[in-house]
């Protein structure tokens, strides 16, 4: 099947008028101009590689969109899957958190349930859904849980984080309490000032405790035994990055300071930041600006974080703003995350790669995904091209 008369964003530049052949789920040919054979002619659309998201928090939020409002994991998974496909994402690493709050969404038991449901339904999903397991440094049971999951082949990326307020993402204890109130259900009007004070005191006590770096060492060792990359999370100092890299951490995700991001790049680590941050030009927590970090060459990967559509829009916006040429900005959401995960079969428009393709209309105020293909099979098509593709697909098969 040929996709004819399209604009192709290739790894080394843009082919303004070209055609691409899909065969057996892979890209079989890329040529300049129109194809010599009949195919699907879709002039005016730009074809880019399928987007690869290494950190998306959406599934947990879809399971519990409001505190105490629970929905089945399977239902949330199917609905998120459709949103990802419509956003041009063809490979997604669902972030699953362990033991932030016990006996709740981020408990060990719930996390393992989410992971097993994803694996039970992977073959039915539109996108290639994988697991990003997030472990807290303060959880002493981390390593044994991880080893069991890795032994079953259930985890594809591991990150280690420390959400203890006073450092990392939450240097301000009051901001942490505000986060707990806004996102995790604490109501200051109901619990009263005295309860909030006890929460603050407990938080401040935790800040004084030394981090259990032995857990990090164990996690890295176990993951590396299975060939799984390990990321650190919310790095705030160069020293912290230095220590983690020495242990074998290869990815720094969401560094909150310029110094931390710079240290990671100095070590040759991949650096992930949020696409919403890059699109907006600022962090919601007044931390490092992803857009500025990209401009300085400190970031090579953007992730959805909490908003799937932000990946595509951030890449196009960075090009519009002159931060990077389009073929380079798109690598932040396709080729670079593929390389970080060792996925050599995707992330590029190149002969031999998987035909994970996104058809984008770029003429309006914002780019719009008109179609998404995974391994050459349409997983999303909107009304603008559905009829045309359907007719031409039938004609090409006759």
N, C-alpha and C positions, 0 to 999 in steps of 0.2 A: 504494500500500500504506500503510495506517495502522498505526502503533504506538499502541495504545489503552491508556488507564488507567495511565499511567506518571507518574513524578516527573521533571520536566524541569529541568535546570540551565541557565538562560538567562544571557546576558551581564550582565543587570542584576538578577538574582534567581532565585528558585526557584519554579516552578509545581508545587505539590504534587500536583495531579491534572490531568493534561493528556493531549493526544494529538498526535502528529506524523505528517505525511504525507510519504512518500518517493515521488518521481516522477522517472523518468529520471536516477537517481543523485543527485538533489538534494533538499533539503528544500523541499517545496512549500507546506506550511501547518503552523502551530502554533496549537492552540486550547486553551482551558480546558475541562476535563471530557472526556466520552467523544465519540468521533467519530460523526457521523451515519451513516457507512457502515461496512460490515463490514471488519474488519482483524485484526491480531494483538493480542489482549488479553493483556498481561503485567503485571498489577497487582503491586505490591510491588517493582518494579525501578526504578532511577534511570537515566535516560538522560543521558549527558554527551558532549561533543565527543570525537572521536578524538584521542588524544594525539600530540603532535609532539615528537620527540626530536632535538635539534640536535647532540648529542655522545654517541655510544655506542662504547665501546672493545671491545665483546664479540666482534666478528667476528675481530679479530686473535687474541684469546685462544682462540676456538673453532678457529682454524686450527692453532694451536700451544698446546694446553691445558697441556702440560708441556714444559719445555725439551727440544727434540729430537724431540718427539712430533708429527709433522706429519700434517695431514689435508688433502684437496683443498679448495681455496677454494670450489668449487661446492657440495660437501657441507656445509661449515660455513655457507654462505650460506643454503641451504634450511632447515637446522635452526634457525638464528637467526631466520629469517623467521617460522617457526611460533611461536616463543617470544614474539616481539614482538606478533604478532596476539593471542595469548592474554593478553598484558599490557595490551591496550587501545590499543596504539600503531599508528596507521594511516599515519604519515609518519615516516621515520627517516633521519637523516643518519649514515651509517657513517663513523666516524673512521678515516682511513687515514694512517699515519705514514711520513714520508720521512726516510731517512738519519740515524736515531739510532744504529743500529749497522750498519755496512756488511756486505754479504754475508749478511744474515739477514732475519728477518721484516720488519723496518722498513727494509730497504734500498730504494733507488729502484726497482730492478727488480721486487721483490716487491710494492711498493706499486702500481706501474702494472699489474701482473698482476691484483691484487685489484680495482682500479677497472674494468678491462676486463671481468672476469668479471661484476661487478655489472651493468654496462650491457648485457652480452649476455643476461642473465637477467631484467632488470627487468620485462618484460612478463609473466613467469611468476610473479612473486612476489605474495604476499598483501598486503604493505604497499607503500607508495610509498617505495622505497629510493633515497636520494640520497647524494652523496659530500661528505664534509667532509675536505678535504685539509689535513694538518698538516705544516708545514715548519719545520725548525730554522733559527734565525738564523745558526748557524755553518756552514751548508751553502752554499758559494759557487755551486752549480749550481741553486739553488732557482728563481730567476726564469725561466730558459729552460725548465725542466721544466714549471713551472706554465703558462707561456704556451702551450706545445704542448697541454697537457691542456685548457685553457680554449678554445683554438681549435677543438678537437674537441667542445666542449660536454660534457665529462666531469666537471666539477667544479661544485658548487653552493654551497659555502661554503669559505672559506680561513681558516686560522689560522696565526699565526706564534708560535713559542715558543722559549724558551731553557732547555734542561734542564741547563745547566752548573751543577754544584753550587756552593754558596756564596751563592746568591741564588735568588729565585723560590720554587719548591716545595721545593727542597732546600738550605735555608740551612745545614744541618748535614751536613758531608761524610760523617760516620759513618753517618747515616741513608741517604745515597745509596748507600754501599757495601752497607748492609743490604738496600736495595731491589734492587740488582744481584744480590745473593746469593739473595734470596727469589724474585724474579720472573723473572730473566733467566739463571739457571742457574749462577752462580758458587758453588762449594762451598768454603767456607773450610777444611774439613778436608782437601781434596785439593790445593788450590792453595798452601796454606801461608801462614804469616804474612808471609814475605818478598815473595810475589807480591801479596798484598793491600796491603802497604806501597807497592809500586811503583804499584799502582792509585791509592791515595790521593795519592801524590806527583804523579802525572799529573793527577789531578782538581784538586789544589790549584794546579798550574801554570795550568790553564785558567781558573781563577777570576780570575787576574791579567790576563787578556787583555781588551782592550776589545771590546765586542760590535760586530759588523759591522751597524750600523744602515742601511747602504746597502742591504743585502739586504731589510730591512723596507720601505724606501722603494720598491724595485723591485717587490716582491710586491704592495704596496698599489696601486701605479700600474697594474700589469698587470691585477689583479683588477678594479679600478674601470673599466677600459676595457671589460670584458665585463659590467659591472653586477653583479658578484659581491661580497657582503659579506665583510669581513675582520674577524677576531677576533684579539685578543691573548690570551695564555695565561699563567696563573700570575702575574699582575701583583702586585708586592709593595710598590711605592711610588707615591705620588701623582705624582711627577715622571715616572716611567715611563709612567703612563697619560696624562699631559699630552702627552708627546712623541708617543706613538702616536696619540692622537686628532688631533693637529695634522697627522699624516701621512695621515689618512683612515680610521683604524681606527674601526669603529662599534660593536664588541661587545667587552666584557671578559669572558672566560670563566675561571671558577675563580680569582678574585682571592684571594690568600692573607692579605691584611690588610684591616682596617677602612678604613684610609686610602686604599688603592687602590680599593676598592669605592665609597667615598664620592666620590672624584675622578671615577670613571666616571659615576656618577649625576649629578654636577654638570655634566658635559659632555653629558648627555642620551643617553649610550651605554646600550645594553642590557647587562645584567649576568647572566651565566649561572653557576649553581653546581650542584653535584651533588645530585640527589634523595636518594641514600643518605645524604649528609651532613645534609640537612634532616630526613630521617626519624630518624636516629640522634641528631641534635642536636649532633654533633661531627664534626670532620674526623679521618680516620685518621692524618693527619700533624701533628696539633695546630695546624692553621692556622685560618683564620676559620670559625666555625660558620655554615653556610648557614641554619639555622633562625633564629638571632639576626639574621642579615643580612636575612632576609625580614621579620622583626618590625620592623626599623628602616627598612624601605622601600628597602634598598640592592640588592635582587635582584628581577628581574622574570621570570626564566626558570629553570626547573629541568630538568636533563638526566639521562639514565639513568646516565651515567659508566660504570659497570661492572655495574649490576643493573637489568634492564628493569622489573621489578615495582615498583621504588622510586618511579617517577613518580606512579602512581595512589595508592599508599599514602601518600606524603608529602603529596600534596594533601589527601587526606581527613584525615590526622592533623593537619595545620596548622589545618584547620577545627575539628576536635575539641578542640584545645588553645586555641582562641580567638585564634590568631594572625591569621587572616583568615576572613571568611565563606566558605562553600564555593564560591559562584559566583566569588569573587575568587581563592581559592587555586587553583582549577582553571585559571584564566587563566595561571598560571605554567607549565602543561604543555600548553596548547592555543592560546589566542588570542594570547598574547604572543610565543611562538616563531614563530607564523604571521606576525605583523606584522613581526618582526625580519627574516624572510626574504622579505617581500613576497608572501606567499601569501594573497591576499585571498579565495580561494575556500574556505577551511577554517578550523577552529579555533573555530567558534562554532555554537551551535544558533540559526540564523537563516534565514528564508526566503531562498532563492537560494543558500545555501552548500551545499557538497558534503555528502551524507549519510554522513559519516564519524562513526559513532556507537558508543558503548560502553554496553552494558547491564550495570549494576552492582547486585549484591545488597548491601544495607547493613545488614541486620539482625543480623549476627553480630559477633564480636569484631573482625574485619577485613573490609573491603569485598572482594567477590569478583567478578571479571569473569565474567559468564555468557554474554556474546555480544559480538562485534565486527563491525561492518559498515563496509565501505569502498565509497563511492559507492553505497550502498544494497544491496550484495551481502554476505551473511554470509561472513566469512573465518575466524570462530571461533565455535563454539557448543558448550557443554558439555551433558551429559546432563540437567541440570536444566530446560533449556528447548528442547532440540533437538526432541524429539517434538512439543511443543506448537507451536513455530514451523513445523515441517514440515507438520503437519495444517492449520494455519490459512492457511499460504501456499497450499496446494493448494486449500482452500476459497475463498480470495479470488480465485483465478485461474479458478474454474469459472463 
